[in-house]
Each structure stands twice: as structure tokens, then as C-alpha cells.
Amino acid sequence: MKITAIKAWQVDIPLKEGRYSWSNGNFVDVFDSTVVAVETDEGLTGYAECCPLGSAYLPSYARGVRAGLEELAPHLIGKNPLALNEINACMDAALRGHPYAKAPIDIACWDILGKATNQPIYMLLGGAMQEDVALYRAISQESPEKMAAKIAVYCKEGYTKFQLKVGGEANDDIDRIHATRAVLKKSDLLVADANTGWTRHEAARVVSAVANLDVYIEQPCLTYEESLSIRRRTALPFILDEVIDGAGTLVRGIAEDAMDCINLKISKVGGLTKARLMRDLCVASGIPMTIEDTWGGDITTAAIAHLARSTPEKFCFSATDFNSYGTVTIATGAPQRINGRMTAADRPGLGVTPDFNVLGEPVLVNT
């Protein structure tokens, strides 16, 4: 089997809530997502999606996905999409860095592998370790009162895990954490996610002020070293996200006891092949994961569901149903939230079909 064409579509995904806000005043109103197709000479086509969280979150941006694909595509035409290690080695040799641009190629090749073997991707990732996965809900940064009110609404939709967007002014964040914890049941989980937004002294103030609460602290500072400093000052459970960008930083974090959990974002690390490696390292080391991505729609949500479903439940801290945040459906067959949980389809590959009436004409065609 050989790759004969790589195509990409650009699609806007507005938010149901109108705006998503996180640390340092960053926000997005409409997400710019890229859908990718990898076509083969045997009539099988694999699909994937990549949607960075704006351009100020990680070293990634929406137009960079498409520019990276344009750079990578000529090197991949004629390659065997089932040879996943070779595909990844080829991409790494052709373009240094930019894992978010490589991720949709890798995921689309997994989709082809599933279709070629008539198996869902979760089976190829090791098999179903849970029937469905628990979801978390991200709570966009607003006033403490508004954030608490939103949590109350999402509790009714079955969510029991909440990721609170903090990383603003320290006094406000202390109030946000107290106000939201107060409306939750004892069994509900609350994560205060600063998205690198605090300086070290601000983070030290916040963790001290909420030390008596049942709350996780996530990615307080910009660097690994600063975050590790805060980890050593608090007894609260600790999550790292943005600084765990590959197997190397994960191994370092495990060795230095830098975290209790991580957020494993598929496109941040370059796709399912590398995410699987990191997942397995976490399981072997006893580190639970939130399995997710930077953002996306139906196709991204499907990829998350397959990786999460193939992960043992006790190591799957939560997952994300991004397609419930947006107003546009870009594919049929995607996972749907049911009482705060979702599952991956049993159909071959990702189990989704893009809606080309929504996607329109491709913005990139390389044959």
C-alpha cells in the first residue's frame, strides 16, 4: 500500500459559550481547525484533525499546521502508511520539531491501519481496557461566581471532574478555587489549571491559600523547573501539562517525582504513535493521565476516545469531549457524551466520516 495524496481542509468551530478564556488574558472565540486526509492506492483513506489552542498557548498555531503539512507531504507520497515508525521517522527527518503538524498525518495513518485490518484503533492500541471513559469539563476563566454557576450546570450533565481555568491575578484565583469547590460534592474532582500563568511567588501564595481544600494544582508556572519548585512546596496533588512535551520530559518528570498526573495531549507530542509510547510509560510508572488534545471537533474527539478506551481505567484520570464545546459538526460517527462519559466506536479505524458539505473544498492537495 502506498500514499497517493495528502489533502487538508480548514474549518471554523465557534464555541457554544461564545468564548474560551485561560491564563494571562488569552482567549479564543472561534477555533481554526485543520482536517487531513491521507489517500492510498488501495482505495483506503485515513482522516485526522489538528486544532491548536490559538497561537499563545504552545509553540503551535492553526496556519502552522497547514504550512507544516505542505512541507511534509512531498516526502510522504509513495510511503507505506501502515509502516507507522517509518512514517514518523520520515516526518522527523524532513521537518525538525512542529509535532502538531505531524500529528494528523500519524493519526490518519492509524485510521488507515484500522480500516485495512478491519479493527477499531483502540484494539490496535492494546484493546479495550474500559467500556467508556470519564470526562472532565473545562471551566473558562471568569469571575468566581460565574465559574461556580457554570459548574453547577455541568454537574447536571453528568460531569464529575472539572478543570478550572486560573492563572490570573492570585487573589482572584484563590477566590475562584474556593467558590467552585464549595458547590461541588465531596466525590467530585476539581483541578486548578494555571496553564503556566503564575509566577513562582504567585503560585506559592495560591497553593498556600488553598492548602485545606480538595483540589489538584495543574501546571502553575511557565517552566518545568519553576513548577517543580511549587510541587515541592505543597502537599496538594500535582499535574503537569504544557512542559511534558515528549517522552524525554516525561521520563525526567517521573525520575524527579515532579507530578502525580500528566495531561497527555495527542497533537502536542506528535500523534498516536508517540502518545501511545508515553501512555505506556505512564502506566508502567503509575502515573495517571488526562487524555486529550489542544482542541478540536468530532475527529479529534474520536482519536482521544480510542487512546483513552485502550488505557486502564485507574490510569485514565479523565478525557475530553471537545465536540460538545463547539457549534459545528464536522463528521458523523463521533463519540457523544452520555452522562459525563464517552466511548470509542467499534467500527474500523477512528470510526468517523468527515462531512464534506461542511468542510467544503480542500485548501491543500498534494499528490
C-alpha angles and dihedrals in degrees: 000000000000136000109248102174143008118204134179136197129197118219133177117224113195118200125247089222091049097234140032114207131185139159127341094015095296119151144162127207099178124022119223107217131183122213116200132200124195110196126198140200090247095062097256119128126192124206135202141160136218125191120172118207094248120290100285099061105066133353089280138090137182099253088046089064091058094041089051092049090051089053095046102040099077090055092053102048107109094020123124107253091203091063093081097172091051091048091053093045090050092051093047091051093048098045127021114221120341094116091171090064092050095046099078091050091052093046092047089053089053087052089054091047090053092049092046092053095035091237134122114248093246088065091051089050091058106291135278111318092172133018094227136358133236115245132214126212121223113221111211116231113268136125116319091250095052093046092050090049092052092051090054090054094048092049086065089057091060102262116143099172123066133187110205116206107227128145093118129106107338097233091050091048092051088053091047092054094046094046095049096043088053094062096048130091118247090252094053119098124228125195120191102209114192094178090216090305103128128078114227095262092048091050090049090054094049097048089048093049094051097037092117094054131089098244139128119229114221129196098328099178141033099252136048091238094052091047091049088054090056091045088059092051099054138057091205116112110268133215129192123201124148096039094051095080102148147355092285096059090041092055090048092050092050092048093049096042089238098155147011094216138008136211108235109203111189099212093041090064098038107266142306096312093062094034089056090053091051092044091054092047089052093049091048090050098043096248115143118216141209100221112211145106139245091270140303147135136259098324094048089048090053092053090049091050093053094050092044095047090054091052122089110259096237090056095044100084090179144312137220132249098199092169089070091061098058135069098221127077110209101174141025123233096036121147115273127207115250116183094333096315139088138188139206120253121257090222120109117282117349089338095227134114120206117235103233091186085068097037096048120188122354119257092206129039120173120174 
